[in-house]
Amino acid sequence: MLVRGFPAQAFGTNCYVVAAGPGAPCVVVDPGIGVEPQLEELLTEHHLQPVAVLLTHGHLDHTFSVAPVCGARDIPAYIHPDDRDQLADPLSYLSDGSAQLFGGRLAWSEPDDVRLLDPALPMEIAGLRIGVDLAPGHTPGSVVFRLPGEELDGEAGAPLLLSGDLLFAGSIGRTDLRGGSWEDMQRSLVSVVLPMADETVVLPGHGPATTIGRERADNPFLQDLPPAPPVRGL
């Protein structure tokens, strides 16, 4: 499996590309502000062909380039139904201060083809099997994407979690924007994050990669939570 990521030009939002390998179809996750040139370089370097954009949630710093990335390749964008309206009116979900970065106004268009994620069904796309978990708290329709570890010499590698703004290295997503909920965030951490295996590699929406084990031990927001369900796989 080939996984590459880089931060957008604003807000340090991580954009990821995931493929079965070089020269394969791929998915683009969370194309934020100004990612298009670097994304194109990455796709060209590894001879990748995007077939879809996956969105962990509807905030503008994760969706800003979704329309041009999808439109240039005639591919769909996937988002959870509970965040679907943010693709129509993204500024309404930002704080006043964040909205003013765009002058309070934004020339915006949705992708032509928007499809809704169903967490009950793993995605079979680009030669990948991707689990989808609803994880509200940061937004009502926040999701995480899970991929199994790649097998090498008969042994499975570490699972992969694209955590969006649910979990960061040493922190979690904010809950003070419209649609955020501290109570929902706590429930998502317990039901989605804590059951994952310690070796799971976490690729967050902002900041460096980490592991579930490291966050379980050191992340202050994961301490004193209610007991988690048993460790789960994809």
mmCIF file of the C-alpha atoms, coordinates in Angstrom:
data_MODEL
# 
_entry.id   MODEL 
# 
loop_
_atom_site.group_PDB 
_atom_site.id 
_atom_site.type_symbol 
_atom_site.label_atom_id 
_atom_site.label_alt_id 
_atom_site.label_comp_id 
_atom_site.label_asym_id 
_atom_site.label_entity_id 
_atom_site.label_seq_id 
_atom_site.pdbx_PDB_ins_code 
_atom_site.Cartn_x 
_atom_site.Cartn_y 
_atom_site.Cartn_z 
_atom_site.occupancy 
_atom_site.B_iso_or_equiv 
_atom_site.pdbx_formal_charge 
_atom_site.auth_seq_id 
_atom_site.auth_comp_id 
_atom_site.auth_asym_id 
_atom_site.auth_atom_id 
_atom_site.pdbx_PDB_model_num 
ATOM 1   C CA . MET A 1 1   ? 0.000   0.000   0.000   1.00 0.00 ? 1   MET A CA 1 
ATOM 2   C CA . LEU A 1 2   ? 1.187   3.497   -0.808  1.00 0.00 ? 2   LEU A CA 1 
ATOM 3   C CA . VAL A 1 3   ? 0.219   6.324   1.559   1.00 0.00 ? 3   VAL A CA 1 
ATOM 4   C CA . ARG A 1 4   ? 1.509   9.867   1.204   1.00 0.00 ? 4   ARG A CA 1 
ATOM 5   C CA . GLY A 1 5   ? 0.495   13.091  2.913   1.00 0.00 ? 5   GLY A CA 1 
ATOM 6   C CA . PHE A 1 6   ? 1.406   16.760  3.055   1.00 0.00 ? 6   PHE A CA 1 
ATOM 7   C CA . PRO A 1 7   ? 0.064   19.885  4.799   1.00 0.00 ? 7   PRO A CA 1 
ATOM 8   C CA . ALA A 1 8   ? -2.106  22.385  2.953   1.00 0.00 ? 8   ALA A CA 1 
ATOM 9   C CA . GLN A 1 9   ? -1.060  26.008  2.529   1.00 0.00 ? 9   GLN A CA 1 
ATOM 10  C CA . ALA A 1 10  ? -3.332  27.158  5.374   1.00 0.00 ? 10  ALA A CA 1 
ATOM 11  C CA . PHE A 1 11  ? -4.263  25.756  8.793   1.00 0.00 ? 11  PHE A CA 1 
ATOM 12  C CA . GLY A 1 12  ? -1.745  22.912  8.442   1.00 0.00 ? 12  GLY A CA 1 
ATOM 13  C CA . THR A 1 13  ? -4.493  20.590  7.233   1.00 0.00 ? 13  THR A CA 1 
ATOM 14  C CA . ASN A 1 14  ? -3.087  17.264  6.095   1.00 0.00 ? 14  ASN A CA 1 
ATOM 15  C CA . CYS A 1 15  ? -4.081  16.005  2.647   1.00 0.00 ? 15  CYS A CA 1 
ATOM 16  C CA . TYR A 1 16  ? -3.491  12.295  2.047   1.00 0.00 ? 16  TYR A CA 1 
ATOM 17  C CA . VAL A 1 17  ? -3.319  10.051  -0.991  1.00 0.00 ? 17  VAL A CA 1 
ATOM 18  C CA . VAL A 1 18  ? -3.880  6.310   -0.538  1.00 0.00 ? 18  VAL A CA 1 
ATOM 19  C CA . ALA A 1 19  ? -3.380  3.636   -3.203  1.00 0.00 ? 19  ALA A CA 1 
ATOM 20  C CA . ALA A 1 20  ? -2.712  -0.076  -3.400  1.00 0.00 ? 20  ALA A CA 1 
ATOM 21  C CA . GLY A 1 21  ? 0.687   0.810   -4.864  1.00 0.00 ? 21  GLY A CA 1 
ATOM 22  C CA . PRO A 1 22  ? 2.486   2.971   -7.441  1.00 0.00 ? 22  PRO A CA 1 
ATOM 23  C CA . GLY A 1 23  ? 0.732   3.235   -10.787 1.00 0.00 ? 23  GLY A CA 1 
ATOM 24  C CA . ALA A 1 24  ? -2.618  2.313   -9.242  1.00 0.00 ? 24  ALA A CA 1 
ATOM 25  C CA . PRO A 1 25  ? -5.962  4.039   -8.752  1.00 0.00 ? 25  PRO A CA 1 
ATOM 26  C CA . CYS A 1 26  ? -6.038  6.098   -5.560  1.00 0.00 ? 26  CYS A CA 1 
ATOM 27  C CA . VAL A 1 27  ? -8.256  8.114   -3.257  1.00 0.00 ? 27  VAL A CA 1 
ATOM 28  C CA . VAL A 1 28  ? -7.517  11.651  -2.088  1.00 0.00 ? 28  VAL A CA 1 
ATOM 29  C CA . VAL A 1 29  ? -8.460  12.460  1.507   1.00 0.00 ? 29  VAL A CA 1 
ATOM 30  C CA . ASP A 1 30  ? -9.252  16.018  2.666   1.00 0.00 ? 30  ASP A CA 1 
ATOM 31  C CA . PRO A 1 31  ? -7.906  18.310  -0.081  1.00 0.00 ? 31  PRO A CA 1 
ATOM 32  C CA . GLY A 1 32  ? -7.585  21.606  1.777   1.00 0.00 ? 32  GLY A CA 1 
ATOM 33  C CA . ILE A 1 33  ? -6.493  25.100  0.837   1.00 0.00 ? 33  ILE A CA 1 
ATOM 34  C CA . GLY A 1 34  ? -3.978  25.388  -1.998  1.00 0.00 ? 34  GLY A CA 1 
ATOM 35  C CA . VAL A 1 35  ? -3.183  21.674  -2.282  1.00 0.00 ? 35  VAL A CA 1 
ATOM 36  C CA . GLU A 1 36  ? -3.569  21.333  -6.031  1.00 0.00 ? 36  GLU A CA 1 
ATOM 37  C CA . PRO A 1 37  ? 0.046   21.935  -7.188  1.00 0.00 ? 37  PRO A CA 1 
ATOM 38  C CA . GLN A 1 38  ? 1.604   19.644  -4.594  1.00 0.00 ? 38  GLN A CA 1 
ATOM 39  C CA . LEU A 1 39  ? -1.101  17.037  -5.092  1.00 0.00 ? 39  LEU A CA 1 
ATOM 40  C CA . GLU A 1 40  ? -0.458  17.013  -8.828  1.00 0.00 ? 40  GLU A CA 1 
ATOM 41  C CA . GLU A 1 41  ? 3.270   16.556  -8.239  1.00 0.00 ? 41  GLU A CA 1 
ATOM 42  C CA . LEU A 1 42  ? 2.633   13.631  -5.909  1.00 0.00 ? 42  LEU A CA 1 
ATOM 43  C CA . LEU A 1 43  ? 0.231   11.948  -8.333  1.00 0.00 ? 43  LEU A CA 1 
ATOM 44  C CA . THR A 1 44  ? 2.672   12.377  -11.208 1.00 0.00 ? 44  THR A CA 1 
ATOM 45  C CA . GLU A 1 45  ? 5.639   11.098  -9.180  1.00 0.00 ? 45  GLU A CA 1 
ATOM 46  C CA . HIS A 1 46  ? 3.855   7.860   -8.283  1.00 0.00 ? 46  HIS A CA 1 
ATOM 47  C CA . HIS A 1 47  ? 1.793   7.527   -11.494 1.00 0.00 ? 47  HIS A CA 1 
ATOM 48  C CA . LEU A 1 48  ? -1.480  7.522   -9.559  1.00 0.00 ? 48  LEU A CA 1 
ATOM 49  C CA . GLN A 1 49  ? -4.996  7.984   -10.904 1.00 0.00 ? 49  GLN A CA 1 
ATOM 50  C CA . PRO A 1 50  ? -7.535  9.440   -8.425  1.00 0.00 ? 50  PRO A CA 1 
ATOM 51  C CA . VAL A 1 51  ? -10.965 7.820   -8.496  1.00 0.00 ? 51  VAL A CA 1 
ATOM 52  C CA . ALA A 1 52  ? -12.585 9.661   -5.570  1.00 0.00 ? 52  ALA A CA 1 
ATOM 53  C CA . VAL A 1 53  ? -12.129 12.255  -2.851  1.00 0.00 ? 53  VAL A CA 1 
ATOM 54  C CA . LEU A 1 54  ? -12.969 11.176  0.704   1.00 0.00 ? 54  LEU A CA 1 
ATOM 55  C CA . LEU A 1 55  ? -13.823 13.829  3.290   1.00 0.00 ? 55  LEU A CA 1 
ATOM 56  C CA . THR A 1 56  ? -13.444 13.203  7.017   1.00 0.00 ? 56  THR A CA 1 
ATOM 57  C CA . HIS A 1 57  ? -15.819 16.121  7.675   1.00 0.00 ? 57  HIS A CA 1 
ATOM 58  C CA . GLY A 1 58  ? -17.200 19.267  6.115   1.00 0.00 ? 58  GLY A CA 1 
ATOM 59  C CA . HIS A 1 59  ? -15.007 22.047  7.519   1.00 0.00 ? 59  HIS A CA 1 
ATOM 60  C CA . LEU A 1 60  ? -13.594 24.372  4.891   1.00 0.00 ? 60  LEU A CA 1 
ATOM 61  C CA . ASP A 1 61  ? -9.947  23.712  5.723   1.00 0.00 ? 61  ASP A CA 1 
ATOM 62  C CA . HIS A 1 62  ? -10.522 20.080  4.712   1.00 0.00 ? 62  HIS A CA 1 
ATOM 63  C CA . THR A 1 63  ? -12.816 20.664  1.709   1.00 0.00 ? 63  THR A CA 1 
ATOM 64  C CA . PHE A 1 64  ? -11.564 23.883  0.108   1.00 0.00 ? 64  PHE A CA 1 
ATOM 65  C CA . SER A 1 65  ? -10.119 22.216  -3.008  1.00 0.00 ? 65  SER A CA 1 
ATOM 66  C CA . VAL A 1 66  ? -12.654 19.413  -3.346  1.00 0.00 ? 66  VAL A CA 1 
ATOM 67  C CA . ALA A 1 67  ? -14.491 20.919  -6.328  1.00 0.00 ? 67  ALA A CA 1 
ATOM 68  C CA . PRO A 1 68  ? -11.400 21.611  -8.478  1.00 0.00 ? 68  PRO A CA 1 
ATOM 69  C CA . VAL A 1 69  ? -9.777  18.273  -7.590  1.00 0.00 ? 69  VAL A CA 1 
ATOM 70  C CA . CYS A 1 70  ? -12.971 16.369  -8.448  1.00 0.00 ? 70  CYS A CA 1 
ATOM 71  C CA . GLY A 1 71  ? -13.838 18.515  -11.452 1.00 0.00 ? 71  GLY A CA 1 
ATOM 72  C CA . ALA A 1 72  ? -10.443 18.168  -13.106 1.00 0.00 ? 72  ALA A CA 1 
ATOM 73  C CA . ARG A 1 73  ? -10.809 14.382  -13.098 1.00 0.00 ? 73  ARG A CA 1 
ATOM 74  C CA . ASP A 1 74  ? -14.605 13.904  -13.191 1.00 0.00 ? 74  ASP A CA 1 
ATOM 75  C CA . ILE A 1 75  ? -14.598 11.944  -9.924  1.00 0.00 ? 75  ILE A CA 1 
ATOM 76  C CA . PRO A 1 76  ? -17.022 11.928  -6.963  1.00 0.00 ? 76  PRO A CA 1 
ATOM 77  C CA . ALA A 1 77  ? -16.603 13.315  -3.459  1.00 0.00 ? 77  ALA A CA 1 
ATOM 78  C CA . TYR A 1 78  ? -17.789 11.283  -0.468  1.00 0.00 ? 78  TYR A CA 1 
ATOM 79  C CA . ILE A 1 79  ? -19.023 12.870  2.767   1.00 0.00 ? 79  ILE A CA 1 
ATOM 80  C CA . HIS A 1 80  ? -21.258 11.757  5.640   1.00 0.00 ? 80  HIS A CA 1 
ATOM 81  C CA . PRO A 1 81  ? -24.925 12.835  5.334   1.00 0.00 ? 81  PRO A CA 1 
ATOM 82  C CA . ASP A 1 82  ? -24.746 14.824  8.586   1.00 0.00 ? 82  ASP A CA 1 
ATOM 83  C CA . ASP A 1 83  ? -22.067 17.117  7.104   1.00 0.00 ? 83  ASP A CA 1 
ATOM 84  C CA . ARG A 1 84  ? -23.514 17.258  3.600   1.00 0.00 ? 84  ARG A CA 1 
ATOM 85  C CA . ASP A 1 85  ? -24.937 20.779  4.078   1.00 0.00 ? 85  ASP A CA 1 
ATOM 86  C CA . GLN A 1 86  ? -21.457 22.128  4.817   1.00 0.00 ? 86  GLN A CA 1 
ATOM 87  C CA . LEU A 1 87  ? -20.541 21.612  1.177   1.00 0.00 ? 87  LEU A CA 1 
ATOM 88  C CA . ALA A 1 88  ? -23.348 24.031  0.300   1.00 0.00 ? 88  ALA A CA 1 
ATOM 89  C CA . ASP A 1 89  ? -22.575 26.703  2.931   1.00 0.00 ? 89  ASP A CA 1 
ATOM 90  C CA . PRO A 1 90  ? -19.116 26.138  4.432   1.00 0.00 ? 90  PRO A CA 1 
ATOM 91  C CA . LEU A 1 91  ? -18.679 29.544  6.079   1.00 0.00 ? 91  LEU A CA 1 
ATOM 92  C CA . SER A 1 92  ? -21.725 29.059  8.279   1.00 0.00 ? 92  SER A CA 1 
ATOM 93  C CA . TYR A 1 93  ? -19.855 26.448  10.314  1.00 0.00 ? 93  TYR A CA 1 
ATOM 94  C CA . LEU A 1 94  ? -16.801 28.568  11.055  1.00 0.00 ? 94  LEU A CA 1 
ATOM 95  C CA . SER A 1 95  ? -16.236 30.921  13.937  1.00 0.00 ? 95  SER A CA 1 
ATOM 96  C CA . ASP A 1 96  ? -16.574 34.621  13.141  1.00 0.00 ? 96  ASP A CA 1 
ATOM 97  C CA . GLY A 1 97  ? -12.797 34.996  13.297  1.00 0.00 ? 97  GLY A CA 1 
ATOM 98  C CA . SER A 1 98  ? -12.160 32.145  10.861  1.00 0.00 ? 98  SER A CA 1 
ATOM 99  C CA . ALA A 1 99  ? -14.853 33.358  8.482   1.00 0.00 ? 99  ALA A CA 1 
ATOM 100 C CA . GLN A 1 100 ? -13.224 36.794  8.369   1.00 0.00 ? 100 GLN A CA 1 
ATOM 101 C CA . LEU A 1 101 ? -10.095 35.193  6.892   1.00 0.00 ? 101 LEU A CA 1 
ATOM 102 C CA . PHE A 1 102 ? -12.208 34.872  3.747   1.00 0.00 ? 102 PHE A CA 1 
ATOM 103 C CA . GLY A 1 103 ? -13.667 38.364  4.101   1.00 0.00 ? 103 GLY A CA 1 
ATOM 104 C CA . GLY A 1 104 ? -16.872 36.828  5.384   1.00 0.00 ? 104 GLY A CA 1 
ATOM 105 C CA . ARG A 1 105 ? -17.626 35.820  1.795   1.00 0.00 ? 105 ARG A CA 1 
ATOM 106 C CA . LEU A 1 106 ? -16.431 33.011  -0.433  1.00 0.00 ? 106 LEU A CA 1 
ATOM 107 C CA . ALA A 1 107 ? -16.783 32.199  -4.113  1.00 0.00 ? 107 ALA A CA 1 
ATOM 108 C CA . TRP A 1 108 ? -17.746 28.557  -3.674  1.00 0.00 ? 108 TRP A CA 1 
ATOM 109 C CA . SER A 1 109 ? -19.079 25.688  -5.738  1.00 0.00 ? 109 SER A CA 1 
ATOM 110 C CA . GLU A 1 110 ? -19.817 22.121  -4.778  1.00 0.00 ? 110 GLU A CA 1 
ATOM 111 C CA . PRO A 1 111 ? -18.462 19.131  -6.668  1.00 0.00 ? 111 PRO A CA 1 
ATOM 112 C CA . ASP A 1 112 ? -20.806 17.960  -9.415  1.00 0.00 ? 112 ASP A CA 1 
ATOM 113 C CA . ASP A 1 113 ? -20.967 14.447  -7.952  1.00 0.00 ? 113 ASP A CA 1 
ATOM 114 C CA . VAL A 1 114 ? -21.389 14.233  -4.159  1.00 0.00 ? 114 VAL A CA 1 
ATOM 115 C CA . ARG A 1 115 ? -22.057 10.812  -2.645  1.00 0.00 ? 115 ARG A CA 1 
ATOM 116 C CA . LEU A 1 116 ? -22.954 9.930   0.923   1.00 0.00 ? 116 LEU A CA 1 
ATOM 117 C CA . LEU A 1 117 ? -20.863 7.680   3.136   1.00 0.00 ? 117 LEU A CA 1 
ATOM 118 C CA . ASP A 1 118 ? -22.567 4.778   4.881   1.00 0.00 ? 118 ASP A CA 1 
ATOM 119 C CA . PRO A 1 119 ? -20.614 3.718   8.001   1.00 0.00 ? 119 PRO A CA 1 
ATOM 120 C CA . ALA A 1 120 ? -22.481 0.410   7.990   1.00 0.00 ? 120 ALA A CA 1 
ATOM 121 C CA . LEU A 1 121 ? -20.678 -0.633  4.816   1.00 0.00 ? 121 LEU A CA 1 
ATOM 122 C CA . PRO A 1 122 ? -16.905 -0.716  4.235   1.00 0.00 ? 122 PRO A CA 1 
ATOM 123 C CA . MET A 1 123 ? -15.901 0.973   0.995   1.00 0.00 ? 123 MET A CA 1 
ATOM 124 C CA . GLU A 1 124 ? -14.446 -1.116  -1.818  1.00 0.00 ? 124 GLU A CA 1 
ATOM 125 C CA . ILE A 1 125 ? -12.670 1.490   -3.912  1.00 0.00 ? 125 ILE A CA 1 
ATOM 126 C CA . ALA A 1 126 ? -9.366  1.928   -5.789  1.00 0.00 ? 126 ALA A CA 1 
ATOM 127 C CA . GLY A 1 127 ? -8.472  -1.665  -4.969  1.00 0.00 ? 127 GLY A CA 1 
ATOM 128 C CA . LEU A 1 128 ? -8.740  -0.842  -1.251  1.00 0.00 ? 128 LEU A CA 1 
ATOM 129 C CA . ARG A 1 129 ? -11.104 -1.934  1.499   1.00 0.00 ? 129 ARG A CA 1 
ATOM 130 C CA . ILE A 1 130 ? -11.774 1.069   3.729   1.00 0.00 ? 130 ILE A CA 1 
ATOM 131 C CA . GLY A 1 131 ? -13.789 0.952   6.930   1.00 0.00 ? 131 GLY A CA 1 
ATOM 132 C CA . VAL A 1 132 ? -15.835 4.047   7.781   1.00 0.00 ? 132 VAL A CA 1 
ATOM 133 C CA . ASP A 1 133 ? -16.786 4.971   11.355  1.00 0.00 ? 133 ASP A CA 1 
ATOM 134 C CA . LEU A 1 134 ? -19.078 7.838   12.289  1.00 0.00 ? 134 LEU A CA 1 
ATOM 135 C CA . ALA A 1 135 ? -17.271 9.843   14.988  1.00 0.00 ? 135 ALA A CA 1 
ATOM 136 C CA . PRO A 1 136 ? -19.241 13.013  15.827  1.00 0.00 ? 136 PRO A CA 1 
ATOM 137 C CA . GLY A 1 137 ? -17.999 15.644  18.216  1.00 0.00 ? 137 GLY A CA 1 
ATOM 138 C CA . HIS A 1 138 ? -15.916 17.938  16.035  1.00 0.00 ? 138 HIS A CA 1 
ATOM 139 C CA . THR A 1 139 ? -18.828 18.057  13.588  1.00 0.00 ? 139 THR A CA 1 
ATOM 140 C CA . PRO A 1 140 ? -22.052 16.011  13.473  1.00 0.00 ? 140 PRO A CA 1 
ATOM 141 C CA . GLY A 1 141 ? -20.865 14.050  10.442  1.00 0.00 ? 141 GLY A CA 1 
ATOM 142 C CA . SER A 1 142 ? -17.191 13.559  11.272  1.00 0.00 ? 142 SER A CA 1 
ATOM 143 C CA . VAL A 1 143 ? -15.889 10.154  10.218  1.00 0.00 ? 143 VAL A CA 1 
ATOM 144 C CA . VAL A 1 144 ? -12.628 8.239   10.358  1.00 0.00 ? 144 VAL A CA 1 
ATOM 145 C CA . PHE A 1 145 ? -11.310 5.891   7.696   1.00 0.00 ? 145 PHE A CA 1 
ATOM 146 C CA . ARG A 1 146 ? -9.648  2.578   8.597   1.00 0.00 ? 146 ARG A CA 1 
ATOM 147 C CA . LEU A 1 147 ? -7.443  0.358   6.460   1.00 0.00 ? 147 LEU A CA 1 
ATOM 148 C CA . PRO A 1 148 ? -5.957  -3.021  7.380   1.00 0.00 ? 148 PRO A CA 1 
ATOM 149 C CA . GLY A 1 149 ? -2.233  -3.437  7.587   1.00 0.00 ? 149 GLY A CA 1 
ATOM 150 C CA . GLU A 1 150 ? -0.511  -4.619  4.437   1.00 0.00 ? 150 GLU A CA 1 
ATOM 151 C CA . GLU A 1 151 ? 0.718   -8.197  4.515   1.00 0.00 ? 151 GLU A CA 1 
ATOM 152 C CA . LEU A 1 152 ? 4.453   -8.727  4.089   1.00 0.00 ? 152 LEU A CA 1 
ATOM 153 C CA . ASP A 1 153 ? 6.027   -12.188 4.135   1.00 0.00 ? 153 ASP A CA 1 
ATOM 154 C CA . GLY A 1 154 ? 2.771   -13.600 5.452   1.00 0.00 ? 154 GLY A CA 1 
ATOM 155 C CA . GLU A 1 155 ? 2.520   -11.180 8.361   1.00 0.00 ? 155 GLU A CA 1 
ATOM 156 C CA . ALA A 1 156 ? 0.039   -8.319  8.571   1.00 0.00 ? 156 ALA A CA 1 
ATOM 157 C CA . GLY A 1 157 ? 1.407   -4.834  9.063   1.00 0.00 ? 157 GLY A CA 1 
ATOM 158 C CA . ALA A 1 158 ? 0.029   -2.174  11.361  1.00 0.00 ? 158 ALA A CA 1 
ATOM 159 C CA . PRO A 1 159 ? -3.534  -1.030  10.660  1.00 0.00 ? 159 PRO A CA 1 
ATOM 160 C CA . LEU A 1 160 ? -4.015  2.548   9.508   1.00 0.00 ? 160 LEU A CA 1 
ATOM 161 C CA . LEU A 1 161 ? -6.423  5.190   10.815  1.00 0.00 ? 161 LEU A CA 1 
ATOM 162 C CA . LEU A 1 162 ? -7.142  8.434   8.976   1.00 0.00 ? 162 LEU A CA 1 
ATOM 163 C CA . SER A 1 163 ? -8.565  10.236  11.979  1.00 0.00 ? 163 SER A CA 1 
ATOM 164 C CA . GLY A 1 164 ? -9.546  13.633  10.573  1.00 0.00 ? 164 GLY A CA 1 
ATOM 165 C CA . ASP A 1 165 ? -10.087 16.062  13.440  1.00 0.00 ? 165 ASP A CA 1 
ATOM 166 C CA . LEU A 1 166 ? -11.140 13.414  15.948  1.00 0.00 ? 166 LEU A CA 1 
ATOM 167 C CA . LEU A 1 167 ? -7.667  12.535  17.257  1.00 0.00 ? 167 LEU A CA 1 
ATOM 168 C CA . PHE A 1 168 ? -4.289  14.291  17.006  1.00 0.00 ? 168 PHE A CA 1 
ATOM 169 C CA . ALA A 1 169 ? -0.887  13.548  18.480  1.00 0.00 ? 169 ALA A CA 1 
ATOM 170 C CA . GLY A 1 170 ? -1.364  14.670  22.081  1.00 0.00 ? 170 GLY A CA 1 
ATOM 171 C CA . SER A 1 171 ? -4.745  16.275  21.541  1.00 0.00 ? 171 SER A CA 1 
ATOM 172 C CA . ILE A 1 172 ? -8.223  16.003  19.990  1.00 0.00 ? 172 ILE A CA 1 
ATOM 173 C CA . GLY A 1 173 ? -10.425 18.128  17.742  1.00 0.00 ? 173 GLY A CA 1 
ATOM 174 C CA . ARG A 1 174 ? -12.124 21.258  19.026  1.00 0.00 ? 174 ARG A CA 1 
ATOM 175 C CA . THR A 1 175 ? -15.829 21.123  19.839  1.00 0.00 ? 175 THR A CA 1 
ATOM 176 C CA . ASP A 1 176 ? -16.677 24.821  20.094  1.00 0.00 ? 176 ASP A CA 1 
ATOM 177 C CA . LEU A 1 177 ? -17.708 25.443  16.472  1.00 0.00 ? 177 LEU A CA 1 
ATOM 178 C CA . ARG A 1 178 ? -21.269 25.111  15.217  1.00 0.00 ? 178 ARG A CA 1 
ATOM 179 C CA . GLY A 1 179 ? -22.308 21.463  15.346  1.00 0.00 ? 179 GLY A CA 1 
ATOM 180 C CA . GLY A 1 180 ? -19.549 20.529  17.780  1.00 0.00 ? 180 GLY A CA 1 
ATOM 181 C CA . SER A 1 181 ? -20.326 18.598  20.949  1.00 0.00 ? 181 SER A CA 1 
ATOM 182 C CA . TRP A 1 182 ? -18.034 17.737  23.843  1.00 0.00 ? 182 TRP A CA 1 
ATOM 183 C CA . GLU A 1 183 ? -20.344 14.901  24.898  1.00 0.00 ? 183 GLU A CA 1 
ATOM 184 C CA . ASP A 1 184 ? -20.346 13.411  21.393  1.00 0.00 ? 184 ASP A CA 1 
ATOM 185 C CA . MET A 1 185 ? -16.563 13.771  21.242  1.00 0.00 ? 185 MET A CA 1 
ATOM 186 C CA . GLN A 1 186 ? -16.192 11.796  24.457  1.00 0.00 ? 186 GLN A CA 1 
ATOM 187 C CA . ARG A 1 187 ? -18.455 9.060   23.147  1.00 0.00 ? 187 ARG A CA 1 
ATOM 188 C CA . SER A 1 188 ? -16.537 8.889   19.862  1.00 0.00 ? 188 SER A CA 1 
ATOM 189 C CA . LEU A 1 189 ? -13.205 8.594   21.645  1.00 0.00 ? 189 LEU A CA 1 
ATOM 190 C CA . VAL A 1 190 ? -14.555 5.710   23.706  1.00 0.00 ? 190 VAL A CA 1 
ATOM 191 C CA . SER A 1 191 ? -16.384 3.854   20.927  1.00 0.00 ? 191 SER A CA 1 
ATOM 192 C CA . VAL A 1 192 ? -14.097 4.540   17.954  1.00 0.00 ? 192 VAL A CA 1 
ATOM 193 C CA . VAL A 1 193 ? -10.557 5.259   19.204  1.00 0.00 ? 193 VAL A CA 1 
ATOM 194 C CA . LEU A 1 194 ? -10.066 3.221   22.362  1.00 0.00 ? 194 LEU A CA 1 
ATOM 195 C CA . PRO A 1 195 ? -11.073 -0.161  20.851  1.00 0.00 ? 195 PRO A CA 1 
ATOM 196 C CA . MET A 1 196 ? -8.342  0.070   18.208  1.00 0.00 ? 196 MET A CA 1 
ATOM 197 C CA . ALA A 1 197 ? -5.134  -1.923  18.489  1.00 0.00 ? 197 ALA A CA 1 
ATOM 198 C CA . ASP A 1 198 ? -2.134  -0.120  19.984  1.00 0.00 ? 198 ASP A CA 1 
ATOM 199 C CA . GLU A 1 199 ? -0.057  -0.625  16.841  1.00 0.00 ? 199 GLU A CA 1 
ATOM 200 C CA . THR A 1 200 ? -2.602  1.256   14.684  1.00 0.00 ? 200 THR A CA 1 
ATOM 201 C CA . VAL A 1 201 ? -0.870  4.125   12.891  1.00 0.00 ? 201 VAL A CA 1 
ATOM 202 C CA . VAL A 1 202 ? -2.856  7.359   13.179  1.00 0.00 ? 202 VAL A CA 1 
ATOM 203 C CA . LEU A 1 203 ? -2.708  9.881   10.339  1.00 0.00 ? 203 LEU A CA 1 
ATOM 204 C CA . PRO A 1 204 ? -4.504  12.938  11.731  1.00 0.00 ? 204 PRO A CA 1 
ATOM 205 C CA . GLY A 1 205 ? -6.086  15.927  10.027  1.00 0.00 ? 205 GLY A CA 1 
ATOM 206 C CA . HIS A 1 206 ? -3.416  18.202  11.518  1.00 0.00 ? 206 HIS A CA 1 
ATOM 207 C CA . GLY A 1 207 ? 0.057   17.571  12.847  1.00 0.00 ? 207 GLY A CA 1 
ATOM 208 C CA . PRO A 1 208 ? 2.356   14.541  12.862  1.00 0.00 ? 208 PRO A CA 1 
ATOM 209 C CA . ALA A 1 209 ? 1.477   10.868  12.710  1.00 0.00 ? 209 ALA A CA 1 
ATOM 210 C CA . THR A 1 210 ? 1.199   8.883   15.914  1.00 0.00 ? 210 THR A CA 1 
ATOM 211 C CA . THR A 1 211 ? -0.106  5.515   17.135  1.00 0.00 ? 211 THR A CA 1 
ATOM 212 C CA . ILE A 1 212 ? -3.102  4.473   19.185  1.00 0.00 ? 212 ILE A CA 1 
ATOM 213 C CA . GLY A 1 213 ? -0.791  2.998   21.799  1.00 0.00 ? 213 GLY A CA 1 
ATOM 214 C CA . ARG A 1 214 ? 1.131   6.253   22.194  1.00 0.00 ? 214 ARG A CA 1 
ATOM 215 C CA . GLU A 1 215 ? -2.072  8.260   22.504  1.00 0.00 ? 215 GLU A CA 1 
ATOM 216 C CA . ARG A 1 216 ? -3.627  5.768   24.892  1.00 0.00 ? 216 ARG A CA 1 
ATOM 217 C CA . ALA A 1 217 ? -0.613  6.208   27.170  1.00 0.00 ? 217 ALA A CA 1 
ATOM 218 C CA . ASP A 1 218 ? 0.104   9.928   26.828  1.00 0.00 ? 218 ASP A CA 1 
ATOM 219 C CA . ASN A 1 219 ? -2.831  11.847  25.384  1.00 0.00 ? 219 ASN A CA 1 
ATOM 220 C CA . PRO A 1 220 ? -4.491  13.697  28.306  1.00 0.00 ? 220 PRO A CA 1 
ATOM 221 C CA . PHE A 1 221 ? -7.863  13.645  26.554  1.00 0.00 ? 221 PHE A CA 1 
ATOM 222 C CA . LEU A 1 222 ? -7.906  9.855   26.547  1.00 0.00 ? 222 LEU A CA 1 
ATOM 223 C CA . GLN A 1 223 ? -7.353  9.578   30.262  1.00 0.00 ? 223 GLN A CA 1 
ATOM 224 C CA . ASP A 1 224 ? -10.247 8.936   32.675  1.00 0.00 ? 224 ASP A CA 1 
ATOM 225 C CA . LEU A 1 225 ? -12.630 7.932   29.912  1.00 0.00 ? 225 LEU A CA 1 
ATOM 226 C CA . PRO A 1 226 ? -15.163 5.140   30.531  1.00 0.00 ? 226 PRO A CA 1 
ATOM 227 C CA . PRO A 1 227 ? -14.008 1.592   29.686  1.00 0.00 ? 227 PRO A CA 1 
ATOM 228 C CA . ALA A 1 228 ? -13.786 0.872   25.977  1.00 0.00 ? 228 ALA A CA 1 
ATOM 229 C CA . PRO A 1 229 ? -15.273 -2.094  24.092  1.00 0.00 ? 229 PRO A CA 1 
ATOM 230 C CA . PRO A 1 230 ? -12.866 -4.893  23.063  1.00 0.00 ? 230 PRO A CA 1 
ATOM 231 C CA . VAL A 1 231 ? -10.145 -4.150  20.520  1.00 0.00 ? 231 VAL A CA 1 
ATOM 232 C CA . ARG A 1 232 ? -11.550 -4.416  17.008  1.00 0.00 ? 232 ARG A CA 1 
ATOM 233 C CA . GLY A 1 233 ? -10.238 -4.881  13.484  1.00 0.00 ? 233 GLY A CA 1 
ATOM 234 C CA . LEU A 1 234 ? -11.507 -3.702  10.124  1.00 0.00 ? 234 LEU A CA 1 
# 
